[in-house]
Amino acid sequence: MGAVVVSGSRQTRVQGGRTMEEIEADFRKPGKTLLGRLTGIDVLDFWVGPFYVGLWGLITVIGILIGTAFYVNATILNGPYSYPQNFFAGRLEPPPAEVGLAFVPAGAPGFDWQMTMIFATIAFFAWMMRQADICSKLEIGYHVPASFGVVFSAWVTLQWLRPIAMGQWHEGFTLGVMPHLDWISNFGYRYNNFFYNPFHAIGITGLFTSTLLLAMHGSAILSAAQSRNPDVVENLATFWRDSVGYSIGEDGIHRLATLIAAGGILSANLCILFSGWLVQDWVSFWNFWNAFPFWNNV
């Protein structure tokens, strides 16, 4: 823990013999980006106020602006709903099924959806790379961009991999707040009963389990902070040994929760990807189980 030094009307935290201002100034020095480490050339390595932008941050902003422009054009300027309903009710449909995997010409149905999807993908990827650049500059692990990359993989699966596997962009989901929720509901019924989808179950279990672990972690920390028992540290270690089989510690519990949540999302990706591509009916999917010899007295 760093000490706090009062200087005039400001409080300056001192850490390792240096003030936080000195540490921040050191991290703000140009260089140490991923591109710089690979090529020796740091391109557009700059800040705006307290925010690091860099090459990937600039690409993120460009992707957001252009993608939003296409979405606004289709749902607000030329949408069927008047303001202020359109933000929630506006919908941007994927190209018609007969288009297949072709690029839609400007003005044709699905063009705005396709452009929004492309520039959103660029923005998401660039944001992940910006996070990696920040980690590189701070000389820390790449846990943050890796975690965001897992979430990004869900977008790629939904809007790129599955439509390509199905042979048509029409299989991508409808963009819009309420229409997107409708799409999710209808998707499950489309393949009979999604509760029979094992990857769906594993995905939900992973997300709920990670939430449980972090809730247990927060509760344990709060309990320890209020405890007057001199053996509180050992009691905490015993709690985690009894709960997860190992005295995992404050850092370890975050890593475990992150890994389980990431596994849940990756399983959910398979839940979507396999639906309609490899599996047409998740109830009938389990027929192989009923056909095992030891269920049939063979």
N, C-alpha and C positions, 0 to 999 in steps of 0.2 A: 504494500500500500504506500502511496506517496504522501508526503507531508504537504500541508497547506501553508503558504507564506503570504501574509498580508502586505501588499505594496500599494501605499496610497489608498485609493478607494477600491482597488481590485484585489481579488484573491487569485493567486497563481499556484497551481498544484505543481509540486516538484516531484519528479520520478527519476530515480537512478542518477541523481545529481543534476538533472536538466529540467527546466520548466517545460510545461506542455506547449508553450509557444515555440520554444526551441525545437522540440520534437516535431511539431507540425510543420515548421519551416523546413526541417530536414526532409520530411516526406514529400513536401511540395517541390523539391528539386526535380528538374526534368530528368527523364530516363527511367529505366527499370520496367518499361512496359514489355508485354509479351513479344510484340513485334520488334522492339529494340533488342531484346535478348536474342532473338532469332537472326535478325538481319544487321544489327548494329545501328539501325536508323529508327529514331522515334518520331513518328509522324503525328502532327497536330496534338502534341502532348501539352494540354493547357487546362486551366481551371477557370470557372466563372464564379467569383465570390468564394464561398466555402465549398463549392461542389466541383469535384473532378469531372471533366467532360471527356477529353481525349478523342481519339479517332472514333472509337466505338460508341462513345456517347453522342458524338455528332451524327453518326449514322442512325443511332436510335431515334434522335429527334426528327431527322428527315423521314424515317420510316413511319413514325407516329403521325406527323403532319400530313403526309401524302395519303396514308391509309385512312386517316380520319376524314380527309377531304372526300374520298370516294364513298365512305360510309354516310357522311352527312348529305352528300349529293343524292344518294339513293333513298335515304330514309326520312330526311328532314325537308330538303328542298323539293324533291320530286316524289315524296312518299304519300301514301294514301291517308295519313293521319295529320291533323293540324296540331300545332303547338298548343299546350305543352304535352300532349299525349304521346307524341311520336318517339320520345326517348325510350319509353318502356314498351310501347306497342309496335314501334317501327320494326320492320323485318327486312332482311336482305337474303334472298333465296339463292342457293347455288345454281349453277347452270342446269338446264333441262337434261334429262337422262340421255336424249338422243345426241347430245354434244360429245358424250364420251369423255376422253381425256384431252380434247383439243382446246386450244386457246380461243376464248370467245372474242369476237370482234367488238370494237367500241360501239356502245349503244344497244347491243343485243342483250337479251335476258341473261343474267349471270355475270356480265362483264364487271360490274361494280363489286360483286362478291369476290370474284377472282382477283381483282386488283387489291381489294382490302386484305384478302388472305395473304397475298404475296408480300405486301409491305408490312403487315403485322408480323409475319414470320421473320422478315429482315429486322424489325425493331426488337422482337424477343431475342433473337440470336445475338444481335449487337449488344443488348443490355447484359446478357450473360458474359460476353467477352469484356465489356467494361468492368464488370465485377471481377473478372479474372485479372484485368490490368491493375485494379486497385489492390488486390491480394498480392500481386507481384511486386508492386511498389512498397507495400507494407512488409513484404517478406514473411507472409503468413501462409497457412495452408489454403487450398482451393475449395474448402468445404462449402462456402456460400455459392459460388458459381456452379459447383457440382449439384447442389440441392436445387437451385433454380433450373439447372439443366434437366433434372428429372421431371419437373413440372412442365418445362418446355417440350419434353418428349411426348406429353399427353396431347398437346396441340398438334405436334407433327403427326402423331398417330391418327388423330381424328380428322385432320384436314388434308393430310398428304398420303400417308401410308395406306390407310384403309381405302380411300377413294381410288388410289392406284391399283390396289389389290382387287377391288370390285370392278375396275375398268371404267369408272365414270366419276366426274367431279360432283355429280348430283348426290353422291353418298356423303359428301361433307355436310356439317351441320349448319342450320340456318343461323345467321348472325342477327343479334337483337336480344334484348333482355327477356321479355315474356316468350317470344317465339322459340328461343333457345331452350327454355324450360319445357315448353311443349314438345320440342324435338326429343329431349331426353326421355320424357314420359312415354312417348309413342315408340321410341326405339326399343325399349324393353318389351312392350307388348308385341312388337313386330316379330320377335323371335320366341313367341309363346310366353314363357314365364322366366324373367331374368333372375328370379331367386334360385333357379336351378343352374345358373352360370357359376361354376366354381371359382373362376378368376374374379368375378364380381364379389363373391363372398370373401375371398382372400384380400382383395383390395380394401373393402370396408373394414375388415378385421385389422389390417395394418394401420389404417388411419386412426381407428378408435383406440388401438393399443398404444400408439405413440402419444395420443392425447392423455390416456390413462397414466403412462409413465411420467410425463411432464407434470401432470397434476399431483402425482405422488411425490415427485421431486420438490415441487413448490411447497407442498404441505410439510414435507420433512424439514426443509430449510426454515420455514416459519415456526414449526414446533421446536427445532433446535435453538432458534434465536430467542425464544421465550423460556427455554428450560434453564433451571438453576442446578441441574444435576451435573456434578463434575465429570461424570462418565458419558456425557451426551454424545461425544464424538464416537466412542465405541458403540454406544446404543444405535447411532445412525448406521454404522457399518453392519451391525447385527441385523437391523431392519432390512437393509438391502440384500444381505446374505439370505435372509429368510424369504424375501420377495422374489428376487431374480437369480438367486444362487451364487451371487458374487458381490463383495463390497465395492460397488462400481464407482462410487465417488461422484463429485459434482460435474466434472467434465465428461466422464464416461456415460452418465445417464443421458446427457444431451446427444452424444454420439449414437447410443443405442436407439433412442427415440427417432433420430434422423434416419438411421438405416432402416428401421421398421417402417417408417412413413414412406421412404423412397421405395421400399419393396412393395408396399401397398399400391402406390401409384403405377409402378411398372406392371404389376399384376392387373390393375384396372386397364392399362393399355392393351394387354392381351385379351381382356374381357371384350373390349370394343373391336379390336382387330379381327378376332376369330369369328365374330357374329356376322353371318351372311357370307363370309368368305369360305370358312371351313365348316362352320356349324350353322344349319338352318333352323334348328329347333332344339333349344337347350333342355327341354324335358326329355325328348327322345335321345339326347346325347348320352343319357345314363343307361340306355338299353344294354350296353356292353356289360354293365355291372350285373344286371339281372341274368345275363347269359352265362355267367361263370358256372363251371360244372358243380362246384360244391354248394351252390344255391339250388341245384336241380336234382340232387341225390344221384349224381353220376359218379 
